[in-house]
Amino acid sequence: MEQLNVCICEDNEKDYENLRSLISREGANTVCEHYGSAEDFLNEYYPGKFDLLFLDIYMQSMTGIEALERIRKVDQNLSVVLVTTSTDFALESYRLHAMRYVEKPVRREDVSETIQLCMLKKESQPHLEVKSGYNKLRIPFDQILYVEQQGRNMTICQADEQKITVSGKLDDIQDQFEGETFFRCHKSYIVNLSHIRSVDHELQTFVMTNEDCVHIRRESFYKAKHAYEDFLFDIARRV
């Protein structure tokens, strides 16, 4: 069963304990983190860090609605459940694409249905499939910064700073990236265009969001540069 990374952003200790207990009673493969304020959550959040967020609306300083507005500027995929004592923000939850809007005290049925929906979503999302020994790994495309081939092994660098090394060649997995935002910029690299920070013309590399440098094949430099520019243009056109 897939692991579901869950976060509870709640400043009321009693409400947090109730929600945490309900999640643990589901028996699903979940890992749960807790933040007592929206500010603390946003300071450490990056896209892909969590699969599901239970977000309290009425918190001190920054509200859950304000936090969700900031989240949606960088991440449209995170499943968010807004938790509240009132129905006043139901329309706001729809506008910000919240998965659910539940009132306190949260019921077990609410948690159970949410966990099931998120598990189905995670299992069906586009992913890279590779083998590690006798195990099969499924890594969501949006969490991959780049894949590097080193001899007979490949290293998959992820947005959460994890690096997974498996046996195999890029040629064997390249077909899996078709239709996604990836580009084969070098015989040893496949790069995620959405995780590029800049292009270093002098060194002929892509500088990634984690500061790593991905080499671009000299003969393909302008093709790679144009692929990145086309990606940015497409994003700007849709905004």
Backbone torsions as a table, in degrees:
resi	resn	phi	psi	omega
1	MET	NA	137.2	178.8
2	GLU	-61.2	145.2	173.9
3	GLN	-83.2	133.6	179.0
4	LEU	-106.5	119.9	179.7
5	ASN	-91.5	111.5	-172.5
6	VAL	-112.5	144.4	175.0
7	CYS	-129.3	140.2	174.3
8	ILE	-116.0	118.6	176.7
9	CYS	-108.0	101.0	-170.0
10	GLU	-152.2	128.4	-177.8
11	ASP	-95.3	-4.3	177.4
12	ASN	-98.8	116.0	-174.0
13	GLU	-61.1	-40.0	-179.2
14	LYS	-64.6	-44.1	179.1
15	ASP	-65.6	-37.3	177.3
16	TYR	-62.9	-48.3	-178.0
17	GLU	-61.0	-38.6	178.4
18	ASN	-63.3	-46.8	-178.7
19	LEU	-67.2	-41.3	178.8
20	ARG	-62.4	-38.7	179.0
21	SER	-65.4	-41.9	179.7
22	LEU	-63.9	-39.1	179.0
23	ILE	-65.3	-44.6	-178.2
24	SER	-66.0	-29.2	-179.8
25	ARG	-73.5	-11.9	-179.0
26	GLU	-72.5	-23.6	178.6
27	GLY	77.0	5.7	178.5
28	ALA	-79.0	162.7	178.7
29	ASN	-80.5	85.1	-175.9
30	THR	-119.5	146.2	170.0
31	VAL	-120.0	125.7	-171.1
32	CYS	-119.2	131.8	174.5
33	GLU	-117.6	158.9	-176.3
34	HIS	-131.8	136.5	172.0
35	TYR	-126.5	137.4	-178.0
36	GLY	-89.3	-2.5	177.9
37	SER	-152.7	155.5	178.3
38	ALA	-65.8	-35.4	-179.4
39	GLU	-62.3	-45.1	179.6
40	ASP	-62.7	-40.5	179.0
41	PHE	-62.0	-50.4	-176.3
42	LEU	-64.5	-31.2	179.5
43	ASN	-64.1	-26.9	-176.0
44	GLU	-113.2	-3.4	-174.8
45	TYR	-82.6	144.5	168.4
46	TYR	-146.1	152.9	-178.8
47	PRO	-55.6	130.8	-179.9
48	GLY	96.9	-10.6	-178.4
49	LYS	-65.8	-39.0	-179.7
50	PHE	-128.2	153.7	173.9
51	ASP	-93.2	-28.6	-173.8
52	LEU	-145.6	135.5	178.1
53	LEU	-126.5	123.0	169.4
54	PHE	-93.8	114.4	-170.5
55	LEU	-119.8	114.8	177.5
56	ASP	-70.3	136.6	-179.4
57	ILE	-79.4	-48.2	-175.5
58	TYR	-91.2	91.6	175.5
59	MET	-125.0	158.9	179.6
60	GLN	-66.6	151.0	-179.1
61	SER	65.3	-103.2	-178.2
62	MET	-85.3	132.1	179.0
63	THR	-82.5	166.4	177.1
64	GLY	-63.4	-35.7	177.8
65	ILE	-63.4	-44.5	178.2
66	GLU	-62.6	-40.0	179.1
67	ALA	-65.2	-42.8	-178.7
68	LEU	-66.1	-34.5	175.9
69	GLU	-60.2	-40.1	179.5
70	ARG	-72.6	-37.2	177.9
71	ILE	-61.3	-44.4	-175.8
72	ARG	-68.0	-15.9	176.4
73	LYS	-71.1	-23.7	-177.5
74	VAL	-120.6	-14.6	-174.5
75	ASP	-148.6	111.7	178.4
76	GLN	-95.3	-6.6	-172.1
77	ASN	-98.6	-19.9	-176.7
78	LEU	-61.0	128.7	176.8
79	SER	-79.0	121.9	-175.4
80	VAL	-123.8	131.2	173.2
81	VAL	-111.0	117.3	177.2
82	LEU	-84.7	127.3	-177.2
83	VAL	-112.5	131.2	-172.8
84	THR	-154.1	170.7	174.9
85	THR	-103.4	3.5	-175.1
86	SER	-144.0	159.6	176.7
87	THR	-98.5	12.9	-174.7
88	ASP	-62.8	-25.8	-174.1
89	PHE	-107.0	21.6	-178.3
90	ALA	-59.0	-43.7	179.9
91	LEU	-66.9	-37.1	178.0
92	GLU	-64.1	-37.8	179.7
93	SER	-64.5	-36.1	178.0
94	TYR	-67.6	-44.8	-179.4
95	ARG	-60.5	-35.7	-176.7
96	LEU	-95.6	12.3	174.3
97	HIS	57.8	44.4	173.0
98	ALA	-71.7	144.1	179.4
99	MET	-68.5	-41.5	-180.0
100	ARG	-148.3	164.4	179.0
101	TYR	-135.4	106.4	-173.2
102	VAL	-121.5	148.2	179.6
103	GLU	-96.6	150.6	175.3
104	LYS	-80.4	150.3	-7.7
105	PRO	-71.4	138.9	-178.6
106	VAL	-65.2	135.3	-178.7
107	ARG	-93.6	157.3	179.3
108	ARG	-62.2	-36.0	-180.0
109	GLU	-60.9	-39.1	179.3
110	ASP	-62.2	-45.0	-178.8
111	VAL	-67.9	-44.1	-178.1
112	SER	-60.2	-47.9	179.9
113	GLU	-64.0	-39.7	-179.7
114	THR	-65.4	-45.7	179.6
115	ILE	-60.3	-43.5	179.8
116	GLN	-62.7	-43.5	179.3
117	LEU	-62.8	-42.0	-178.6
118	CYS	-68.9	-36.6	176.6
119	MET	-62.2	-44.5	178.9
120	LEU	-63.5	-41.6	179.3
121	LYS	-62.9	-44.7	-178.0
122	LYS	-66.1	-40.5	-178.3
123	GLU	-69.1	-24.9	-176.9
124	SER	-98.8	-7.5	-176.8
125	GLN	-72.4	149.5	-179.3
126	PRO	-56.5	135.9	-174.4
127	HIS	-152.8	160.6	172.0
128	LEU	-92.7	135.3	-179.6
129	GLU	-116.0	119.7	179.4
130	VAL	-135.2	163.6	178.4
131	LYS	-105.3	138.1	174.2
132	SER	-125.7	97.9	-173.2
133	GLY	67.4	-124.4	177.8
134	TYR	-94.2	0.5	-177.7
135	ASN	-98.5	148.8	176.5
136	LYS	-106.0	124.0	-179.4
137	LEU	-103.1	137.9	175.4
138	ARG	-117.7	112.2	-176.9
139	ILE	-115.3	115.5	-179.7
140	PRO	-54.8	136.6	-178.7
141	PHE	-58.1	-37.6	-175.6
142	ASP	-70.1	-8.9	177.4
143	GLN	-96.9	-6.3	-177.1
144	ILE	-93.2	124.6	174.7
145	LEU	-83.5	-49.4	177.6
146	TYR	-163.4	165.0	174.8
147	VAL	-124.0	130.1	-178.3
148	GLU	-118.2	132.9	175.3
149	GLN	-95.6	131.8	178.4
150	GLN	-132.6	99.6	-176.5
151	GLY	65.6	-122.0	-179.3
152	ARG	-95.6	6.1	-178.7
153	ASN	-117.5	158.2	174.3
154	MET	-123.2	137.9	175.2
155	THR	-110.2	124.2	-179.3
156	ILE	-102.7	112.5	-179.3
157	CYS	-93.4	127.1	-174.6
158	GLN	-111.7	162.5	-177.3
159	ALA	-64.5	-24.9	179.6
160	ASP	-86.6	13.9	176.8
161	GLU	76.0	5.5	174.3
162	GLN	-80.1	147.0	174.1
163	LYS	-128.4	122.6	-178.0
164	ILE	-110.0	128.4	178.8
165	THR	-108.3	127.1	179.3
166	VAL	-133.3	160.9	177.8
167	SER	-81.0	150.4	178.6
168	GLY	135.0	178.7	-179.1
169	LYS	-125.3	153.5	178.3
170	LEU	-60.4	-35.4	179.8
171	ASP	-57.9	-31.3	-176.7
172	ASP	-77.3	-21.4	-176.8
173	ILE	-114.7	-4.9	-173.4
174	GLN	-58.2	-35.9	-179.4
175	ASP	-60.8	-27.1	-179.2
176	GLN	-67.1	-21.5	-176.6
177	PHE	-88.4	-4.3	-178.2
178	GLU	-60.8	133.5	-179.5
179	GLY	86.3	-4.4	178.5
180	GLU	-104.6	175.9	-175.6
181	THR	-88.4	55.6	-178.8
182	PHE	-123.4	154.2	-179.1
183	PHE	-141.5	133.5	176.5
184	ARG	-85.0	96.4	-173.8
185	CYS	-94.4	-6.6	-176.0
186	HIS	-162.3	156.7	179.3
187	LYS	-61.9	-21.4	-177.4
188	SER	-107.1	3.4	-175.2
189	TYR	-140.6	137.8	163.5
190	ILE	-119.6	127.7	-171.8
191	VAL	-118.4	144.9	175.6
192	ASN	-87.9	112.6	-176.2
193	LEU	-60.6	-28.5	-177.7
194	SER	-76.6	-8.0	179.0
195	HIS	-112.4	16.5	176.6
196	ILE	-88.1	133.6	177.3
197	ARG	-92.4	-39.7	-178.9
198	SER	-163.5	172.9	176.5
199	VAL	-114.7	126.4	176.4
200	ASP	-95.5	102.8	-176.3
201	HIS	-67.5	-36.7	-177.4
202	GLU	-67.5	-46.2	-178.7
203	LEU	-88.5	-8.9	-178.2
204	GLN	54.4	60.0	177.5
205	THR	-138.1	157.9	165.8
206	PHE	-91.6	131.1	174.0
207	VAL	-95.9	120.0	-173.6
208	MET	-87.2	169.4	-178.2
209	THR	-64.9	-19.3	177.4
210	ASN	-97.0	10.1	178.5
211	GLU	81.6	-5.3	175.3
212	ASP	-66.1	151.7	176.8
213	CYS	-109.8	128.6	179.8
214	VAL	-108.9	123.1	-176.6
215	HIS	-71.1	144.0	176.6
216	ILE	-113.4	131.7	177.9
217	ARG	-59.7	129.1	-173.7
218	ARG	-52.8	-45.3	-177.4
219	GLU	-67.6	-18.3	-176.9
220	SER	-109.4	10.6	-172.8
221	PHE	-57.8	-50.6	-176.4
222	TYR	-69.7	-32.0	175.6
223	LYS	-65.7	-42.0	178.7
224	ALA	-66.6	-43.4	179.5
225	LYS	-60.7	-43.3	179.7
226	HIS	-67.7	-34.7	177.7
227	ALA	-62.8	-41.1	178.0
228	TYR	-67.6	-43.1	179.5
229	GLU	-64.1	-40.1	177.6
230	ASP	-63.5	-37.5	177.8
231	PHE	-63.2	-45.6	179.3
232	LEU	-64.2	-39.0	179.4
233	PHE	-64.5	-40.4	179.3
234	ASP	-64.4	-40.0	177.8
235	ILE	-63.2	-46.4	-178.7
236	ALA	-63.6	-34.9	-179.6
237	ARG	-67.7	-31.2	-177.8
238	ARG	-84.2	-17.0	-178.1
239	VAL	-72.9	NA	NA
